[in-house]
Amino acid sequence: MLNIRKPWLIVFCSLTLYSCGGGQNFSEFPGFKEYFTTYVPSDQLPTIAEMELLKDFKPKIFKSINQPEPVDFYKDYISHGTLSINGKKLSDTVSPELLNEHRDNPKARFTYTGNYKSPGTTVIYGRVDRDQVTHKGTDYDFTFLTYNLMFPVSGVLQGLGKLQALGLGISGNLNDWHQLDHYVGVTIALLDNKPVAMTLQQHNYHTSYLLTPDTKQVSVDIAIRSNELYPHTEGETRHPAVSFLSTGNIEFMVTGKNKPMMAGYDITNGESEVSYQLKFLPQTDAFYQFKGSLGKSRLLPGRSGPPGADYATLPGLMPRAVRLVTGFRANDVELEIDLFDALFDRKNFAVRTKAIAPYQDRFFDQINR
């Protein structure tokens, strides 16, 4: 039972739950350097063949009629703000070239000064990554097509309890919880040029969905206020959501039952299809690789701007194939709890590499049926 005599406790828990985890120097977290040494970002645009592949499988995006659309990172966001180094303003006319010049400085901070409600150019950024997984003597050569949406701000869950919404509303703007939301994305996994699964970024975790053999194009909905993506459905839909996965909330995520106190719902209403332009950037661009902060610094946890879009999860989960298999959750709640408990090292906030194998077993058993 809630102790309503301590509303500050509810606010604190809510702040912790709905923080987005992209801390000011998350790019310096141990493990990222090693990851990017193994998976070296390309400094070239996708090839013509890769661009065509991205166009062939580009997803359908839906939103509610009055919901904002994704915008252009440089034209609609970076062009409206200031760049500072160690708190000292460097420029209030920030170009792509200037931002990339300071891409590797974790002390660099961009602050958006524009109006996030203003419409912009509707753009989604596409990239291609490849990874190989050997499982039970068989090599699986994956091609991953990732589409990133970008919003000037991110809000908290639309489907909050009244008490949670009240506490958070006192602490900050529910629609502008933090500046820049470019982790929003869908990754389509191809085997032999056929889509087998899609992985969606949702808050501080990923969820993978198996695709039917006849899938030609995936369709997703943008959640109201939080911008998170979910498989397209007709009409208003409530999706169980948490900030971080844990053994205590996986049942709610899988079944929608036994909702924890600090949980809520993302709400989608995919009634309007988004018409967008597909753009391409080198993987070394600041959009992906900026090591400082790409949004205003705010006092409360989770309200400061994130680093580049590549820093969307813990280093141990960064490989696309790892996100794919660990994001797939079936309906066996006890199994999901056991798998996650073995995977996540809570003490060190890290991933146990050996615990990925059971996820692989389960995933490949499913796609090989």
Helices and strands as residue ranges (DSSP letters): H 7-18, G 26-28, H 32-38, H 48-56, E 60-63, I 73-78, E 81-85, E 88-91, H 96-101, E 108-112, E 123-135, E 138-149, E 151-154, H 162-171, E 178-181, E 185-191, E 194-202, E 205-210, E 219-222, E 229-231, E 236-241, H 250-255, E 264-269, E 272-273, E 277-279, H 286-289, G 315-317, H 320-326, H 333-343, E 344-345, E 350-351, G 353-356, H 357-367
